[in-house]
Amino acid sequence: MSNKLEAYLEEISHFLSGRAEREEILSEIRSHILEKAASEHGGTGDAAIDKAVAAYGAPRRVAERYVDDRPIIAPAYKRYLFRYTSLVFAIHAALTVLAVFLKKELVLFPLLYIPRLGVFDALMYLPAAFLTDLGVVTVVLYFITQSGKDVKLPWPKFGVDLDDVKPPTKSFWVSRVATAFGAVIMLAITDFALYLFARHHTIFFVNLNWNDPRPLFTPGAGRRLSIIVIAMFAVSTMALLIKLFTRSRWVDVASNAVSLGLVGFLLNTPFDDLFAVKIAEDILPKLKYAAKFTLLFIALMITIDLVKHLVLIGRRRLAKT
């Protein structure tokens, strides 16, 4: 038998699932190719079979002819995919925040393991946690689909469905004007921050006397924090400018991801020797926790917005399939 035919069937098998079903499909393809070689190329020798294989089509396309009516996840479960993922991720995120505050690892074997994380580590961990939760829910729905059984899944109600909310209709120019207005404001804020940084090497001051400004932070900390905050301003400005030309949600995803990383850098800043002014000993711990709480709240809002856009992108792609 032709080595090219065996290699061809082997490659097709990579796109097929289920051993018995796979063997049946490969046997049918083998028969078709041999018939094609005999009828169109004058026999079943290696040369004739090789020509039939070359004309039969790409392995992936051939496999798709047999699996088009066998979806990985049943169409009826498409909304369940992101509803369940959102619910699982909400629990995962809450437990991650708990692990950060307790400074302990959380184990719910074999369902969940959250290592001991710092604040910055947790911010990097959450997007990966969302993808993991999405994968777990996908696997569960895959096995339900492949079982062929009529499984009635509960529909958890914990908020308004995103696809049930009808956004207000805005004309093209009204939406662009609002975006342009926001971009102009953010551009002005970014430019002003850059001016302050170029002149004073910081954008944080104790007083508003521009003739004799007093920096709030020490020189090193002030430069570092100022660069991070200016970068956050710049990311928001660039996102608004890009959205003047495209409404792609990937712009929001990229903007949120970068902003989340920058907030992580802020949270990772040590409070020791941070201030250039005298802070009362009893106020300093309260100030530290207030700052971290504020940044964690901002990070949570960015994470929620990031996940929302990823869910909407996923739903839109599933709707097209």
Summary of the structure (lengths in Angstrom):
residues: 321
radius of gyration: 28.6
end to end distance: 38.6
largest distance: 95.4
contacts: 836
relative contact order: 0.08
helix: 69%
strand: 3%
